Amino acid sequence: MKKYERIRNLREDKDLTQEAVAAYLHVSQRTYSRYENGERSIPTETLIMLADFHNTSVDYLLGRTDKIHFLD
């Protein structure tokens, strides 16, 4: 699995564009694209925002657990 593959999968599962998620995070689409492609590390605060947005944990986003939701 690529470093941030799960953030792309979660976004695509919701039929969201990179632009929509980038706007939520207050970053440019290019910055968000670099996050998804693993070209840029995601700051901790941004990871927390993404986890909240997708109703999951930072550990799930980072591949440290396969539990997508807290109550699984």
PQR file with spaces between the fields and no chain letter, atoms N, CA, C, O and H, PARSE charges and radii, in Angstrom:
ATOM       1  N    MET     1       0.840   -1.184    0.000 -0.4000 1.5000
ATOM       2  CA   MET     1       0.000    0.000    0.000 -0.0000 2.0000
ATOM       3  C    MET     1       0.881    1.243    0.000  0.5500 1.7000
ATOM       4  O    MET     1       1.859    1.332    0.743 -0.5500 1.4000
ATOM       5  N    LYS     2       0.518    2.190   -0.841 -0.4000 1.5000
ATOM       6  CA   LYS     2       1.233    3.459   -0.867 -0.0000 2.0000
ATOM       7  C    LYS     2       0.979    4.208    0.423  0.5500 1.7000
ATOM       8  O    LYS     2       0.001    3.946    1.123 -0.5500 1.4000
ATOM       9  H    LYS     2      -0.276    2.117   -1.444  0.4000 1.0000
ATOM      10  N    LYS     3       1.854    5.131    0.731 -0.4000 1.5000
ATOM      11  CA   LYS     3       1.825    5.844    2.007 -0.0000 2.0000
ATOM      12  C    LYS     3       0.452    6.420    2.350  0.5500 1.7000
ATOM      13  O    LYS     3      -0.040    6.208    3.458 -0.5500 1.4000
ATOM      14  H    LYS     3       2.648    5.343    0.162  0.4000 1.0000
ATOM      15  N    TYR     4      -0.170    7.138    1.429 -0.4000 1.5000
ATOM      16  CA   TYR     4      -1.454    7.791    1.722 -0.0000 2.0000
ATOM      17  C    TYR     4      -2.568    7.296    0.804  0.5500 1.7000
ATOM      18  O    TYR     4      -3.489    8.047    0.484 -0.5500 1.4000
ATOM      19  H    TYR     4       0.229    7.311    0.529  0.4000 1.0000
ATOM      20  N    GLU     5      -2.488    6.063    0.389 -0.4000 1.5000
ATOM      21  CA   GLU     5      -3.484    5.490   -0.520 -0.0000 2.0000
ATOM      22  C    GLU     5      -4.901    5.572    0.045  0.5500 1.7000
ATOM      23  O    GLU     5      -5.862    5.768   -0.700 -0.5500 1.4000
ATOM      24  H    GLU     5      -1.740    5.453    0.649  0.4000 1.0000
ATOM      25  N    ARG     6      -5.024    5.423    1.344 -0.4000 1.5000
ATOM      26  CA   ARG     6      -6.357    5.406    1.948 -0.0000 2.0000
ATOM      27  C    ARG     6      -7.067    6.744    1.850  0.5500 1.7000
ATOM      28  O    ARG     6      -8.294    6.766    1.756 -0.5500 1.4000
ATOM      29  H    ARG     6      -4.244    5.264    1.949  0.4000 1.0000
ATOM      30  N    ILE     7      -6.352    7.857    1.868 -0.4000 1.5000
ATOM      31  CA   ILE     7      -7.058    9.139    1.754 -0.0000 2.0000
ATOM      32  C    ILE     7      -7.655    9.297    0.357  0.5500 1.7000
ATOM      33  O    ILE     7      -8.720    9.893    0.195 -0.5500 1.4000
ATOM      34  H    ILE     7      -5.355    7.839    1.944  0.4000 1.0000
ATOM      35  N    ARG     8      -6.970    8.766   -0.640 -0.4000 1.5000
ATOM      36  CA   ARG     8      -7.520    8.797   -2.003 -0.0000 2.0000
ATOM      37  C    ARG     8      -8.747    7.883   -2.080  0.5500 1.7000
ATOM      38  O    ARG     8      -9.782    8.272   -2.621 -0.5500 1.4000
ATOM      39  H    ARG     8      -6.104    8.282   -0.508  0.4000 1.0000
ATOM      40  N    ASN     9      -8.628    6.675   -1.541 -0.4000 1.5000
ATOM      41  CA   ASN     9      -9.744    5.735   -1.599 -0.0000 2.0000
ATOM      42  C    ASN     9     -10.982    6.284   -0.900  0.5500 1.7000
ATOM      43  O    ASN     9     -12.088    6.175   -1.429 -0.5500 1.4000
ATOM      44  H    ASN     9      -7.787    6.358   -1.102  0.4000 1.0000
ATOM      45  N    LEU    10     -10.811    6.865    0.272 -0.4000 1.5000
ATOM      46  CA   LEU    10     -11.943    7.436    0.995 -0.0000 2.0000
ATOM      47  C    LEU    10     -12.586    8.574    0.213  0.5500 1.7000
ATOM      48  O    LEU    10     -13.811    8.683    0.158 -0.5500 1.4000
ATOM      49  H    LEU    10      -9.912    6.953    0.702  0.4000 1.0000
ATOM      50  N    ARG    11     -11.758    9.420   -0.391 -0.4000 1.5000
ATOM      51  CA   ARG    11     -12.287   10.532   -1.190 -0.0000 2.0000
ATOM      52  C    ARG    11     -13.077   10.004   -2.381  0.5500 1.7000
ATOM      53  O    ARG    11     -14.182   10.471   -2.657 -0.5500 1.4000
ATOM      54  H    ARG    11     -10.762    9.331   -0.346  0.4000 1.0000
ATOM      55  N    GLU    12     -12.509    9.035   -3.082 -0.4000 1.5000
ATOM      56  CA   GLU    12     -13.174    8.494   -4.261 -0.0000 2.0000
ATOM      57  C    GLU    12     -14.452    7.740   -3.889  0.5500 1.7000
ATOM      58  O    GLU    12     -15.426    7.773   -4.642 -0.5500 1.4000
ATOM      59  H    GLU    12     -11.611    8.656   -2.858  0.4000 1.0000
ATOM      60  N    ASP    13     -14.462    7.062   -2.738 -0.4000 1.5000
ATOM      61  CA   ASP    13     -15.670    6.366   -2.286 -0.0000 2.0000
ATOM      62  C    ASP    13     -16.834    7.324   -2.087  0.5500 1.7000
ATOM      63  O    ASP    13     -17.994    6.941   -2.237 -0.5500 1.4000
ATOM      64  H    ASP    13     -13.671    7.035   -2.127  0.4000 1.0000
ATOM      65  N    LYS    14     -16.525    8.569   -1.749 -0.4000 1.5000
ATOM      66  CA   LYS    14     -17.561    9.581   -1.538 -0.0000 2.0000
ATOM      67  C    LYS    14     -17.806   10.427   -2.797  0.5500 1.7000
ATOM      68  O    LYS    14     -18.563   11.397   -2.761 -0.5500 1.4000
ATOM      69  H    LYS    14     -15.583    8.881   -1.627  0.4000 1.0000
ATOM      70  N    ASP    15     -17.163   10.050   -3.902 -0.4000 1.5000
ATOM      71  CA   ASP    15     -17.289   10.787   -5.167 -0.0000 2.0000
ATOM      72  C    ASP    15     -16.952   12.261   -5.015  0.5500 1.7000
ATOM      73  O    ASP    15     -17.616   13.126   -5.587 -0.5500 1.4000
ATOM      74  H    ASP    15     -16.548    9.262   -3.932  0.4000 1.0000
ATOM      75  N    LEU    16     -15.911   12.536   -4.238 -0.4000 1.5000
ATOM      76  CA   LEU    16     -15.457   13.911   -4.042 -0.0000 2.0000
ATOM      77  C    LEU    16     -14.257   14.210   -4.920  0.5500 1.7000
ATOM      78  O    LEU    16     -13.461   13.321   -5.225 -0.5500 1.4000
ATOM      79  H    LEU    16     -15.372   11.834   -3.773  0.4000 1.0000
ATOM      80  N    THR    17     -14.133   15.445   -5.320 -0.4000 1.5000
ATOM      81  CA   THR    17     -12.955   15.876   -6.074 -0.0000 2.0000
ATOM      82  C    THR    17     -11.837   16.256   -5.108  0.5500 1.7000
ATOM      83  O    THR    17     -12.073   16.508   -3.926 -0.5500 1.4000
ATOM      84  H    THR    17     -14.780   16.167   -5.072  0.4000 1.0000
ATOM      85  N    GLN    18     -10.634   16.291   -5.631 -0.4000 1.5000
ATOM      86  CA   GLN    18      -9.517   16.792   -4.835 -0.0000 2.0000
ATOM      87  C    GLN    18      -9.778   18.230   -4.433  0.5500 1.7000
ATOM      88  O    GLN    18      -9.434   18.637   -3.323 -0.5500 1.4000
ATOM      89  H    GLN    18     -10.443   16.086   -6.592  0.4000 1.0000
ATOM      90  N    GLU    19     -10.382   19.003   -5.320 -0.4000 1.5000
ATOM      91  CA   GLU    19     -10.661   20.405   -5.033 -0.0000 2.0000
ATOM      92  C    GLU    19     -11.584   20.550   -3.816  0.5500 1.7000
ATOM      93  O    GLU    19     -11.384   21.436   -2.986 -0.5500 1.4000
ATOM      94  H    GLU    19     -10.661   18.673   -6.222  0.4000 1.0000
ATOM      95  N    ALA    20     -12.587   19.682   -3.714 -0.4000 1.5000
ATOM      96  CA   ALA    20     -13.533   19.763   -2.596 -0.0000 2.0000
ATOM      97  C    ALA    20     -12.848   19.463   -1.269  0.5500 1.7000
ATOM      98  O    ALA    20     -13.066   20.171   -0.286 -0.5500 1.4000
ATOM      99  H    ALA    20     -12.750   18.962   -4.388  0.4000 1.0000
ATOM     100  N    VAL    21     -12.030   18.431   -1.233 -0.4000 1.5000
ATOM     101  CA   VAL    21     -11.343   18.083    0.011 -0.0000 2.0000
ATOM     102  C    VAL    21     -10.299   19.144    0.338  0.5500 1.7000
ATOM     103  O    VAL    21     -10.132   19.514    1.501 -0.5500 1.4000
ATOM     104  H    VAL    21     -11.852   17.856   -2.031  0.4000 1.0000
ATOM     105  N    ALA    22      -9.602   19.631   -0.672 -0.4000 1.5000
ATOM     106  CA   ALA    22      -8.605   20.684   -0.456 -0.0000 2.0000
ATOM     107  C    ALA    22      -9.254   21.929    0.138  0.5500 1.7000
ATOM     108  O    ALA    22      -8.687   22.553    1.036 -0.5500 1.4000
ATOM     109  H    ALA    22      -9.738   19.331   -1.616  0.4000 1.0000
ATOM     110  N    ALA    23     -10.428   22.293   -0.350 -0.4000 1.5000
ATOM     111  CA   ALA    23     -11.132   23.465    0.186 -0.0000 2.0000
ATOM     112  C    ALA    23     -11.473   23.252    1.659  0.5500 1.7000
ATOM     113  O    ALA    23     -11.328   24.170    2.465 -0.5500 1.4000
ATOM     114  H    ALA    23     -10.889   21.787   -1.079  0.4000 1.0000
ATOM     115  N    TYR    24     -11.920   22.058    2.014 -0.4000 1.5000
ATOM     116  CA   TYR    24     -12.231   21.752    3.412 -0.0000 2.0000
ATOM     117  C    TYR    24     -10.984   21.907    4.283  0.5500 1.7000
ATOM     118  O    TYR    24     -11.059   22.389    5.413 -0.5500 1.4000
ATOM     119  H    TYR    24     -12.038   21.311    1.358  0.4000 1.0000
ATOM     120  N    LEU    25      -9.828   21.487    3.737 -0.4000 1.5000
ATOM     121  CA   LEU    25      -8.568   21.532    4.490 -0.0000 2.0000
ATOM     122  C    LEU    25      -7.895   22.898    4.440  0.5500 1.7000
ATOM     123  O    LEU    25      -6.909   23.133    5.137 -0.5500 1.4000
ATOM     124  H    LEU    25      -9.768   21.095    2.819  0.4000 1.0000
ATOM     125  N    HIS    26      -8.426   23.796    3.616 -0.4000 1.5000
ATOM     126  CA   HIS    26      -7.838   25.129    3.428 -0.0000 2.0000
ATOM     127  C    HIS    26      -6.429   25.043    2.829  0.5500 1.7000
ATOM     128  O    HIS    26      -5.513   25.752    3.245 -0.5500 1.4000
ATOM     129  H    HIS    26      -9.227   23.604    3.050  0.4000 1.0000
ATOM     130  N    VAL    27      -6.287   24.145    1.829 -0.4000 1.5000
ATOM     131  CA   VAL    27      -5.031   24.034    1.078 -0.0000 2.0000
ATOM     132  C    VAL    27      -5.384   24.061   -0.406  0.5500 1.7000
ATOM     133  O    VAL    27      -6.549   23.927   -0.779 -0.5500 1.4000
ATOM     134  H    VAL    27      -7.031   23.569    1.492  0.4000 1.0000
ATOM     135  N    SER    28      -4.378   24.234   -1.237 -0.4000 1.5000
ATOM     136  CA   SER    28      -4.621   24.223   -2.678 -0.0000 2.0000
ATOM     137  C    SER    28      -4.850   22.790   -3.163  0.5500 1.7000
ATOM     138  O    SER    28      -4.470   21.824   -2.503 -0.5500 1.4000
ATOM     139  H    SER    28      -3.431   24.343   -0.934  0.4000 1.0000
ATOM     140  N    GLN    29      -5.479   22.682   -4.325 -0.4000 1.5000
ATOM     141  CA   GLN    29      -5.680   21.353   -4.916 -0.0000 2.0000
ATOM     142  C    GLN    29      -4.340   20.689   -5.170  0.5500 1.7000
ATOM     143  O    GLN    29      -4.207   19.481   -4.973 -0.5500 1.4000
ATOM     144  H    GLN    29      -5.788   23.468   -4.862  0.4000 1.0000
ATOM     145  N    ARG    30      -3.353   21.446   -5.598 -0.4000 1.5000
ATOM     146  CA   ARG    30      -2.020   20.899   -5.883 -0.0000 2.0000
ATOM     147  C    ARG    30      -1.386   20.330   -4.603  0.5500 1.7000
ATOM     148  O    ARG    30      -0.787   19.255   -4.634 -0.5500 1.4000
ATOM     149  H    ARG    30      -3.461   22.428   -5.757  0.4000 1.0000
ATOM     150  N    THR    31      -1.516   21.036   -3.504 -0.4000 1.5000
ATOM     151  CA   THR    31      -0.988   20.538   -2.230 -0.0000 2.0000
ATOM     152  C    THR    31      -1.683   19.240   -1.847  0.5500 1.7000
ATOM     153  O    THR    31      -1.031   18.273   -1.455 -0.5500 1.4000
ATOM     154  H    THR    31      -2.003   21.909   -3.479  0.4000 1.0000
ATOM     155  N    TYR    32      -3.012   19.222   -1.961 -0.4000 1.5000
ATOM     156  CA   TYR    32      -3.747   18.004   -1.621 -0.0000 2.0000
ATOM     157  C    TYR    32      -3.327   16.855   -2.534  0.5500 1.7000
ATOM     158  O    TYR    32      -3.148   15.729   -2.071 -0.5500 1.4000
ATOM     159  H    TYR    32      -3.542   20.008   -2.279  0.4000 1.0000
ATOM     160  N    SER    33      -3.171   17.128   -3.806 -0.4000 1.5000
ATOM     161  CA   SER    33      -2.726   16.101   -4.754 -0.0000 2.0000
ATOM     162  C    SER    33      -1.378   15.520   -4.329  0.5500 1.7000
ATOM     163  O    SER    33      -1.159   14.312   -4.410 -0.5500 1.4000
ATOM     164  H    SER    33      -3.316   18.043   -4.183  0.4000 1.0000
ATOM     165  N    ARG    34      -0.493   16.381   -3.881 -0.4000 1.5000
ATOM     166  CA   ARG    34       0.819   15.916   -3.416 -0.0000 2.0000
ATOM     167  C    ARG    34       0.692   15.047   -2.170  0.5500 1.7000
ATOM     168  O    ARG    34       1.467   14.108   -1.991 -0.5500 1.4000
ATOM     169  H    ARG    34      -0.671   17.362   -3.814  0.4000 1.0000
ATOM     170  N    TYR    35      -0.277   15.348   -1.309 -0.4000 1.5000
ATOM     171  CA   TYR    35      -0.532   14.483   -0.160 -0.0000 2.0000
ATOM     172  C    TYR    35      -0.943   13.090   -0.645  0.5500 1.7000
ATOM     173  O    TYR    35      -0.373   12.082   -0.225 -0.5500 1.4000
ATOM     174  H    TYR    35      -0.907   16.111   -1.455  0.4000 1.0000
ATOM     175  N    GLU    36      -1.933   13.049   -1.527 -0.4000 1.5000
ATOM     176  CA   GLU    36      -2.441   11.764   -2.013 -0.0000 2.0000
ATOM     177  C    GLU    36      -1.364   10.946   -2.706  0.5500 1.7000
ATOM     178  O    GLU    36      -1.327    9.723   -2.575 -0.5500 1.4000
ATOM     179  H    GLU    36      -2.396   13.868   -1.868  0.4000 1.0000
ATOM     180  N    ASN    37      -0.506   11.606   -3.427 -0.4000 1.5000
ATOM     181  CA   ASN    37       0.541   10.901   -4.177 -0.0000 2.0000
ATOM     182  C    ASN    37       1.769   10.592   -3.340  0.5500 1.7000
ATOM     183  O    ASN    37       2.721    9.989   -3.837 -0.5500 1.4000
ATOM     184  H    ASN    37      -0.537   12.600   -3.533  0.4000 1.0000
ATOM     185  N    GLY    38       1.761   10.994   -2.084 -0.4000 1.5000
ATOM     186  CA   GLY    38       2.899   10.724   -1.216 -0.0000 2.0000
ATOM     187  C    GLY    38       4.108   11.588   -1.510  0.5500 1.7000
ATOM     188  O    GLY    38       5.211   11.296   -1.047 -0.5500 1.4000
ATOM     189  H    GLY    38       0.988   11.483   -1.681  0.4000 1.0000
ATOM     190  N    GLU    39       3.911   12.649   -2.278 -0.4000 1.5000
ATOM     191  CA   GLU    39       5.003   13.557   -2.614 -0.0000 2.0000
ATOM     192  C    GLU    39       5.279   14.547   -1.490  0.5500 1.7000
ATOM     193  O    GLU    39       6.324   15.197   -1.459 -0.5500 1.4000
ATOM     194  H    GLU    39       3.016   12.886   -2.654  0.4000 1.0000
ATOM     195  N    ARG    40       4.339   14.651   -0.581 -0.4000 1.5000
ATOM     196  CA   ARG    40       4.458   15.605    0.525 -0.0000 2.0000
ATOM     197  C    ARG    40       3.851   14.969    1.772  0.5500 1.7000
ATOM     198  O    ARG    40       2.777   14.370    1.708 -0.5500 1.4000
ATOM     199  H    ARG    40       3.490   14.123   -0.606  0.4000 1.0000
ATOM     200  N    SER    41       4.528   15.097    2.890 -0.4000 1.5000
ATOM     201  CA   SER    41       3.991   14.579    4.144 -0.0000 2.0000
ATOM     202  C    SER    41       2.816   15.445    4.592  0.5500 1.7000
ATOM     203  O    SER    41       2.795   16.657    4.381 -0.5500 1.4000
ATOM     204  H    SER    41       5.401   15.583    2.942  0.4000 1.0000
ATOM     205  N    ILE    42       1.854   14.796    5.206 -0.4000 1.5000
ATOM     206  CA   ILE    42       0.675   15.509    5.677 -0.0000 2.0000
ATOM     207  C    ILE    42       0.917   15.968    7.110  0.5500 1.7000
ATOM     208  O    ILE    42       1.223   15.146    7.973 -0.5500 1.4000
ATOM     209  H    ILE    42       1.871   13.811    5.378  0.4000 1.0000
ATOM     210  N    PRO    43       0.785   17.260    7.377 -0.5600 1.5000
ATOM     211  CA   PRO    43       0.954   17.749    8.749  0.2800 2.0000
ATOM     212  C    PRO    43      -0.061   17.100    9.698  0.5500 1.7000
ATOM     213  O    PRO    43      -1.162   16.735    9.285 -0.5500 1.4000
ATOM     214  N    THR    44       0.315   16.963   10.949 -0.4000 1.5000
ATOM     215  CA   THR    44      -0.520   16.311   11.947 -0.0000 2.0000
ATOM     216  C    THR    44      -1.914   16.914   12.010  0.5500 1.7000
ATOM     217  O    THR    44      -2.900   16.177   12.004 -0.5500 1.4000
ATOM     218  H    THR    44       1.210   17.259   11.285  0.4000 1.0000
ATOM     219  N    GLU    45      -2.019   18.227   12.071 -0.4000 1.5000
ATOM     220  CA   GLU    45      -3.338   18.873   12.156 -0.0000 2.0000
ATOM     221  C    GLU    45      -4.198   18.546   10.940  0.5500 1.7000
ATOM     222  O    GLU    45      -5.411   18.377   11.064 -0.5500 1.4000
ATOM     223  H    GLU    45      -1.218   18.826   12.076  0.4000 1.0000
ATOM     224  N    THR    46      -3.577   18.457    9.770 -0.4000 1.5000
ATOM     225  CA   THR    46      -4.311   18.128    8.554 -0.0000 2.0000
ATOM     226  C    THR    46      -4.768   16.676    8.591  0.5500 1.7000
ATOM     227  O    THR    46      -5.881   16.371    8.162 -0.5500 1.4000
ATOM     228  H    THR    46      -2.592   18.594    9.670  0.4000 1.0000
ATOM     229  N    LEU    47      -3.932   15.780    9.096 -0.4000 1.5000
ATOM     230  CA   LEU    47      -4.334   14.374    9.246 -0.0000 2.0000
ATOM     231  C    LEU    47      -5.542   14.260   10.174  0.5500 1.7000
ATOM     232  O    LEU    47      -6.464   13.489    9.908 -0.5500 1.4000
ATOM     233  H    LEU    47      -3.028   16.028    9.445  0.4000 1.0000
ATOM     234  N    ILE    48      -5.533   15.010   11.237 -0.4000 1.5000
ATOM     235  CA   ILE    48      -6.664   14.992   12.178 -0.0000 2.0000
ATOM     236  C    ILE    48      -7.929   15.497   11.482  0.5500 1.7000
ATOM     237  O    ILE    48      -9.002   14.916   11.646 -0.5500 1.4000
ATOM     238  H    ILE    48      -4.784   15.637   11.453  0.4000 1.0000
ATOM     239  N    MET    49      -7.806   16.564   10.715 -0.4000 1.5000
ATOM     240  CA   MET    49      -8.953   17.090    9.975 -0.0000 2.0000
ATOM     241  C    MET    49      -9.485   16.060    8.983  0.5500 1.7000
ATOM     242  O    MET    49     -10.696   15.890    8.846 -0.5500 1.4000
ATOM     243  H    MET    49      -6.934   17.036   10.582  0.4000 1.0000
ATOM     244  N    LEU    50      -8.574   15.374    8.292 -0.4000 1.5000
ATOM     245  CA   LEU    50      -8.988   14.338    7.333 -0.0000 2.0000
ATOM     246  C    LEU    50      -9.687   13.183    8.037  0.5500 1.7000
ATOM     247  O    LEU    50     -10.703   12.681    7.555 -0.5500 1.4000
ATOM     248  H    LEU    50      -7.590   15.512    8.403  0.4000 1.0000
ATOM     249  N    ALA    51      -9.148   12.764    9.169 -0.4000 1.5000
ATOM     250  CA   ALA    51      -9.764   11.676    9.929 -0.0000 2.0000
ATOM     251  C    ALA    51     -11.170   12.075   10.365  0.5500 1.7000
ATOM     252  O    ALA    51     -12.103   11.281   10.247 -0.5500 1.4000
ATOM     253  H    ALA    51      -8.323   13.172    9.560  0.4000 1.0000
ATOM     254  N    ASP    52     -11.329   13.284   10.863 -0.4000 1.5000
ATOM     255  CA   ASP    52     -12.645   13.763   11.268 -0.0000 2.0000
ATOM     256  C    ASP    52     -13.595   13.844   10.069  0.5500 1.7000
ATOM     257  O    ASP    52     -14.757   13.450   10.160 -0.5500 1.4000
ATOM     258  H    ASP    52     -10.571   13.929   10.959  0.4000 1.0000
ATOM     259  N    PHE    53     -13.098   14.347    8.973 -0.4000 1.5000
ATOM     260  CA   PHE    53     -13.898   14.493    7.756 -0.0000 2.0000
ATOM     261  C    PHE    53     -14.437   13.143    7.283  0.5500 1.7000
ATOM     262  O    PHE    53     -15.589   13.035    6.863 -0.5500 1.4000
ATOM     263  H    PHE    53     -12.154   14.667    8.900  0.4000 1.0000
ATOM     264  N    HIS    54     -13.593   12.126    7.358 -0.4000 1.5000
ATOM     265  CA   HIS    54     -13.964   10.789    6.873 -0.0000 2.0000
ATOM     266  C    HIS    54     -14.506    9.883    7.985  0.5500 1.7000
ATOM     267  O    HIS    54     -14.770    8.702    7.761 -0.5500 1.4000
ATOM     268  H    HIS    54     -12.658   12.214    7.699  0.4000 1.0000
ATOM     269  N    ASN    55     -14.667   10.450    9.180 -0.4000 1.5000
ATOM     270  CA   ASN    55     -15.187    9.692   10.319 -0.0000 2.0000
ATOM     271  C    ASN    55     -14.372    8.417   10.560  0.5500 1.7000
ATOM     272  O    ASN    55     -14.922    7.323   10.688 -0.5500 1.4000
ATOM     273  H    ASN    55     -14.453   11.409    9.362  0.4000 1.0000
ATOM     274  N    THR    56     -13.072    8.587   10.617 -0.4000 1.5000
ATOM     275  CA   THR    56     -12.167    7.472   10.852 -0.0000 2.0000
ATOM     276  C    THR    56     -11.045    7.958   11.763  0.5500 1.7000
ATOM     277  O    THR    56     -11.114    9.058   12.312 -0.5500 1.4000
ATOM     278  H    THR    56     -12.626    9.476   10.512  0.4000 1.0000
ATOM     279  N    SER    57     -10.022    7.142   11.919 -0.4000 1.5000
ATOM     280  CA   SER    57      -8.908    7.521   12.781 -0.0000 2.0000
ATOM     281  C    SER    57      -7.670    7.854   11.955  0.5500 1.7000
ATOM     282  O    SER    57      -7.534    7.438   10.804 -0.5500 1.4000
ATOM     283  H    SER    57      -9.966    6.249   11.473  0.4000 1.0000
ATOM     284  N    VAL    58      -6.787    8.603   12.567 -0.4000 1.5000
ATOM     285  CA   VAL    58      -5.498    8.881   11.935 -0.0000 2.0000
ATOM     286  C    VAL    58      -4.755    7.559   11.715  0.5500 1.7000
ATOM     287  O    VAL    58      -4.101    7.378   10.688 -0.5500 1.4000
ATOM     288  H    VAL    58      -6.898    8.941   13.501  0.4000 1.0000
ATOM     289  N    ASP    59      -4.853    6.645   12.673 -0.4000 1.5000
ATOM     290  CA   ASP    59      -4.199    5.335   12.519 -0.0000 2.0000
ATOM     291  C    ASP    59      -4.690    4.617   11.265  0.5500 1.7000
ATOM     292  O    ASP    59      -3.895    3.994   10.561 -0.5500 1.4000
ATOM     293  H    ASP    59      -5.384    6.792   13.508  0.4000 1.0000
ATOM     294  N    TYR    60      -5.982    4.697   10.977 -0.4000 1.5000
ATOM     295  CA   TYR    60      -6.497    4.079    9.756 -0.0000 2.0000
ATOM     296  C    TYR    60      -5.897    4.755    8.526  0.5500 1.7000
ATOM     297  O    TYR    60      -5.457    4.079    7.596 -0.5500 1.4000
ATOM     298  H    TYR    60      -6.627    5.204   11.548  0.4000 1.0000
ATOM     299  N    LEU    61      -5.879    6.083    8.521 -0.4000 1.5000
ATOM     300  CA   LEU    61      -5.327    6.803    7.374 -0.0000 2.0000
ATOM     301  C    LEU    61      -3.871    6.434    7.116  0.5500 1.7000
ATOM     302  O    LEU    61      -3.426    6.373    5.970 -0.5500 1.4000
ATOM     303  H    LEU    61      -6.237    6.632    9.277  0.4000 1.0000
ATOM     304  N    LEU    62      -3.137    6.190    8.198 -0.4000 1.5000
ATOM     305  CA   LEU    62      -1.706    5.875    8.080 -0.0000 2.0000
ATOM     306  C    LEU    62      -1.431    4.390    7.892  0.5500 1.7000
ATOM     307  O    LEU    62      -0.275    3.987    7.768 -0.5500 1.4000
ATOM     308  H    LEU    62      -3.499    6.240    9.129  0.4000 1.0000
ATOM     309  N    GLY    63      -2.486    3.569    7.869 -0.4000 1.5000
ATOM     310  CA   GLY    63      -2.303    2.136    7.661 -0.0000 2.0000
ATOM     311  C    GLY    63      -1.866    1.387    8.901  0.5500 1.7000
ATOM     312  O    GLY    63      -1.376    0.262    8.802 -0.5500 1.4000
ATOM     313  H    GLY    63      -3.425    3.897    7.969  0.4000 1.0000
ATOM     314  N    ARG    64      -2.037    1.994   10.074 -0.4000 1.5000
ATOM     315  CA   ARG    64      -1.630    1.353   11.326 -0.0000 2.0000
ATOM     316  C    ARG    64      -2.715    0.431   11.864  0.5500 1.7000
ATOM     317  O    ARG    64      -2.459   -0.366   12.767 -0.5500 1.4000
ATOM     318  H    ARG    64      -2.435    2.908   10.153  0.4000 1.0000
ATOM     319  N    THR    65      -3.916    0.531   11.320 -0.4000 1.5000
ATOM     320  CA   THR    65      -5.023   -0.359   11.673 -0.0000 2.0000
ATOM     321  C    THR    65      -5.900   -0.524   10.445  0.5500 1.7000
ATOM     322  O    THR    65      -5.914    0.330    9.558 -0.5500 1.4000
ATOM     323  H    THR    65      -4.123    1.178   10.587  0.4000 1.0000
ATOM     324  N    ASP    66      -6.628   -1.625   10.404 -0.4000 1.5000
ATOM     325  CA   ASP    66      -7.577   -1.844    9.317 -0.0000 2.0000
ATOM     326  C    ASP    66      -9.006   -1.529    9.732  0.5500 1.7000
ATOM     327  O    ASP    66      -9.932   -1.687    8.936 -0.5500 1.4000
ATOM     328  H    ASP    66      -6.617   -2.318   11.125  0.4000 1.0000
ATOM     329  N    LYS    67      -9.196   -1.082   10.974 -0.4000 1.5000
ATOM     330  CA   LYS    67     -10.517   -0.693   11.448 -0.0000 2.0000
ATOM     331  C    LYS    67     -10.841    0.693   10.898  0.5500 1.7000
ATOM     332  O    LYS    67     -10.266    1.695   11.323 -0.5500 1.4000
ATOM     333  H    LYS    67      -8.444   -0.953   11.621  0.4000 1.0000
ATOM     334  N    ILE    68     -11.757    0.731    9.959 -0.4000 1.5000
ATOM     335  CA   ILE    68     -12.053    2.003    9.307 -0.0000 2.0000
ATOM     336  C    ILE    68     -12.839    2.950   10.214  0.5500 1.7000
ATOM     337  O    ILE    68     -12.662    4.167   10.156 -0.5500 1.4000
ATOM     338  H    ILE    68     -12.224   -0.083    9.613  0.4000 1.0000
ATOM     339  N    HIS    69     -13.715    2.376   11.059 -0.4000 1.5000
ATOM     340  CA   HIS    69     -14.507    3.192   11.984 -0.0000 2.0000
ATOM     341  C    HIS    69     -14.163    2.808   13.403  0.5500 1.7000
ATOM     342  O    HIS    69     -13.738    1.685   13.671 -0.5500 1.4000
ATOM     343  H    HIS    69     -13.859    1.387   11.106  0.4000 1.0000
ATOM     344  N    PHE    70     -14.346    3.726   14.288 -0.4000 1.5000
ATOM     345  CA   PHE    70     -13.991    3.517   15.694 -0.0000 2.0000
ATOM     346  C    PHE    70     -14.731    2.343   16.335  0.5500 1.7000
ATOM     347  O    PHE    70     -14.173    1.647   17.183 -0.5500 1.4000
ATOM     348  H    PHE    70     -14.692    4.639   14.070  0.4000 1.0000
ATOM     349  N    LEU    71     -15.981    2.120   15.934 -0.4000 1.5000
ATOM     350  CA   LEU    71     -16.804    1.112   16.584 -0.0000 2.0000
ATOM     351  C    LEU    71     -16.788   -0.236   15.867  0.5500 1.7000
ATOM     352  O    LEU    71     -17.565   -1.122   16.225 -0.5500 1.4000
ATOM     353  H    LEU    71     -16.434    2.685   15.245  0.4000 1.0000
ATOM     354  N    ASP    72     -15.940   -0.415   14.881 -0.4000 1.5000
ATOM     355  CA   ASP    72     -15.849   -1.711   14.182 -0.0000 2.0000
ATOM     356  C    ASP    72     -15.285   -2.774   15.078  0.5500 1.7000
ATOM     357  O    ASP    72     -15.139   -3.921   14.658 -0.5500 1.4000
ATOM     358  H    ASP    72     -15.309    0.304   14.590  0.4000 1.0000
